[in-house]
Amino acid sequence: MRAESRPTTVGAIALWGSSDLPGLGDQVVPRVLERELLTRLPGWRVTHYAPLGWSRPSVSDGGLIAEPLGEPTPERLRQIDDAAHLSILCATFTRDTNLTALYGTARAEAFFTMDRPTVTTNLAVLADGLVPAEVLNARTLQLRQLGELPEDDYVIGPDGIELPADVVFEDKLAAIASARKVVTEDPYVAAAAAALGTAVTGPIIDVRVLAREARAQIDAFAEAAERALVERGGDLKRRIADLAAENAALRHAHARQRHRMLHERQVLVDKLMAADDSEAVERLRAELEHECHLHREALARAAEDHRELNALRQTKLLRWSQPLRETYGKIRRA
């Protein structure tokens, strides 16, 4: 994302989601929504919220920062409303879900029963643009090298392999994109597979229809956000504009960092695969043992030489001849 140069009008949107859960939909939906909103509202600021947020980080969130919603008190609601022009509910669970089963606490349930604009379409049908194809290919290769995916064709589902669980969402999308077929009852996995062009057995997904509906709903969100900005006076203070520019720059830096981490992981995988050669490992172990043996021998010789020297220094001949040797040394130097 490119930071806009000193924007004159800046708005803010709060996304109340479930990115602190490990499901594919929990990770894909807020990212798709953020991307689509910022495409329509360049320069705006998007803040993610979740029931537990950053207080319960996991590998699956891929570094997405979500602020904990906290207690649904009037003060907390006023704080969020003051920080954003529009709040959108984008969690994958429904309004009547018992959050205790998901989080161990029902503290945030009240947030998701409020009258706020709510995502009602499956945004995973727009997941194909989240990760570039070359990155998906690179991640597939790494997953195969790490043993997370088989070397040949595979099916994800009950009669095949399981979708890798404890990995970031990019790895999950890579596994789906490279599969021959996905068999699932998860509508978000099915939608992502259909969007990525993988055959699906499960919920019927018409990508073109659902994508059109999803974009229409996001258009409505963007229009509502613009209206909310105008109702608050249109233009915000220069300080907020600077913060938005910094936020965009930080997001760009975060994206670059993730690409760097991908490269570093590939280097690590290559080294691990090279070290997995049993013959090479045995050669290295033998060389290391030989070096250790030589080192022990050198230490033993040094210790023996030191003992012999001390023994020589303690003899009467050496002690009594000390004055004579010092005198001889002075004459030599003169």
N, C-alpha and C positions, 0 to 999 in steps of 0.2 A: 504494500500500500504506500502511495506517495503522499507525503505530508503536504497539505495545501499551504500556499504561501499567504500568510496573514489573512485568514478569512474574516469577512466583516460580519457575518451572521453565523452563530453557532448554536446548535440545539443539542439536547441530550435525551437519550432513550435508555430506559431500564428494562432489561430482559429478565423476567423471573422464570428460571428454568430448573432443570434437574441435572446439571452438568457435574454434580458431585456423586452421581450414580454411574456405574460402569457400562451400562447398556450402550449399544451403538447409536440408537436414537437419541439417548441423553446427550451424547457428544456431538452428533451431527446436526441436530435441529438448531441449537443456539448459534452454531458457526454459520450455517446456511442463512439463518435469519439476519445475523449481523452483516454478512457479506452482501446480501440483497438490499438491506436497508441503506448501507453506506454507498452502494451503487446509485441509489435514488437520492440520497441525502449526503453528498460529499462534504466532508468537513465536520460532520456531526460526531458526537461522542456517544459510544455505546458501552454501558456498564452491565456486567452480568451479576445476577444474584441467584442464590440457591439456598435451600433450607439449611445446610451445614456449610456449604461453600469451602473456603480454603482451610477451615478448621478440620476437614477430613479429606486431605489430598490423596490421590491415588495415581497409579501409572496410567490408567485409562484416560484421565482428563487431558493428558498431553500438554500440561502447563497452562491450560485455560484458567484464568484467575476469576473466581466468582466470590463475591462478598456474601457472608452469611446473612440471611434475612433477619435473624434474631427474633425477638418477641414482637408480636403484632400489636404493639401499643400505639396510641395516638401520636406519641412523640416520634416513634420509629417511622410510622407512615408519613408523617409530616416531613421527616428528614429525607426520605426517599423522594417524595413528591417535590420537595424544594430542589433536589439535585437533578431531576429529570422532568422533561416536558410531557413524556408519555411513558407509561409502564405497560408492558405486554407480557401476558402469561404464555410461556412456551414450553412448559414441562410435558414430559411424555405420559405422566399419570393424569387421571381425570380428576375433576373437582371433588368427587365423593370418595377418593382413595384414602384409606387409613395409612397415614405416613408412618405410624409406629412400626408397621411391618417392614418398611423400607429403611427407616432411619433410626429406629429405636426410640423415637420421640414424636409426638404430634404437635410440637410447638408451632411449626410453620403452616399447619393446615389452614388457619384462618386467612393467610395471604392468598391462597389459591381458590377461595370461595368468594373473593371480592369481585365487584363489577368492574373488570378491566378488560381491554381488548385481548382476545384469546386466539391463539393459533388453533385452527380446527382442521387444517389440511396436513397431509403427511409431507413435511418439507424434505424428507430424505430422497424424494424423487429429483431433487436438485443437487444431490451429493456429487454428481459427476464432475462438477467444476471446483470442488474443494481442494483436490490434490492433483498436480500435473501428472500426466501419463508417465513421463520419464521417472518421476519420483515413485510412483506406484510400481513400476518395473524394477527399480533398484531395491525397493523394500521387499518385493517378492523374492528376489535373488537372495537377499540377506536372510529372510525367513526360511528359505530352503537350506541355506548353509548352516543355520542354527538348529535345524531339525524341527522347526515349527510347522513346516509344510513338506509334503512328499515331493520327490524329484519329478515324478510323472504326473499325469492328469489325476485330478481328485474331485470329489464331490463333497460339499459341505452339507451335513445333515445327519439324520439317524443312521443311515447305511454307509456313511462316509466318515470324514474327519469332523471334529468339532471346530467351530470358529475360534481361533486363538483368543483367549480371554484376557490374560494379564499383559496386554500390550496397548499401545496408544491407538487412537482411532485410525490414523493413517495406515498402520499395519493391518487393521481389520479390513479397511477398504481394499488394500492390496490383495489380501487373501481372497476376498470376494471377487475382485476383478479378474483374478487368475484362475478361478475355479471353473470347472466345466459346467457345473450346475449347483444351485443352492436350494436345499429343501428346508423350509422353515415355516413356522407359524408366526414369527415375529414380523409385524407389518413394516417396521423400519428396516430390518435386514432385507426383506423382500423388495422394498422400494429402492434401497441403495443398490441392490444387485441388478434390478431392472434398469436403473439409471446408468449403471456401468456397463450394461450390455451383456450381463451374465444370465443364462437361463434360470428360471425360478419355478419351483413347485411349491405352491402355498397360496397365500392371499393373491387374488387377481389384481395386478397392477397395470393400469393403462398409463404409461409414463406421460404421453402427450397431454392427455386430459387432466391428470393430476398436476402436472407441471403448470399448465395454464391456470388452473384454479389456485395453486399456491402463489403464483406471481400476482394474480389479481388480488388476493388477500393481502399480500405484502404491499402492493400499490395503495390499498386502503389504509394500511398502517402508516405509510409514509405521508399520505395526505392528512391523516389525523394529527400526525406529529407536527407538520407544518402549520396547521390551524392552531394547535396548542401554542406554538412559538409566537404566532402573530397575536394571540390573545394575551400573551404576557408582555407585549410591547415590541416584539419583533427582534430588535437588536440587543444583544447582551454586552456586558462590559468587555473592554479590551483584554483584561486579565483572563477571562474565560476563553477568549479566542486563542490566546497564547497557549493556555493549557491544552486546548483541543489540538493545536498544531503539534505540541510536544507529545500528546497521546498518540497521534498518528505516526510520528517519528518512532516512538517506542514500539508500536505494533510492527512497523517495518523492520526495526532492529530485531524484534523477537522472531519474525519470520526468517530473517537471514540466519539467526542463531540456530533455528531448527534445521535449516539446510546444512549448516556446518556440523551439527550433531549427527545428521544422516551420513555425511562423509566420514566423520570420525568413527562411527559405528561400522562402516564398511571396512575401514582400515583395521579395526579391531577384529572383525570377522575374518579378514584375510590372514591375519597373524595367527588367530586361533586355528584356522583350517590348516595352516602350514605346520603348526606345532602338533597337530593331531596325527601327523605321519609317524607311525610307530618306529620305523627305522631311524628317522631323523631324531626322534626323542631319545632312542637308545644311544645314538652316536653322541648327542649332547650330554647325556648322563655319563657316558664313559669318559668323555673329555673332561667333564667337571670332576669326576672321581680322580682322574690322572693328575689334574691340577692340584687337587686337595692333597694327594699323596706327595707330590713334589714339595708343596708348601710345608707339610709335616716334616719331611726329611730335612729341609733347610732349617726349620726351627730346631730340630734335634741336633744338627751339626753346630749351629750357633750356640746352643746351650752347652754342648760338650766342649767346644773351644773356650767358652767362658769359664767352665769349671777347671780346665787345664791351666788357663792363665792365672786364675786365683790360686790354684795349688802351687804353681811356680813362684808366685809372689810371696807365698808363705814359707818357702824354703830358707834355711840359714844362709846358704851360699848367696842367694839373691839379696837378702837383707844386709849381710855383712859387706858385700861388694858394692853396695849402693854409693858410698862416698867416693870410691875409686871410679865408678862409672860416671858420676857427675863431674869429677875432675877431668876425666878423659873427654867428656862431651864439651866442656868449656875450652879445653886445648884445641879440639877439632874446630870449634867455631871461631877461635881466635886465628 
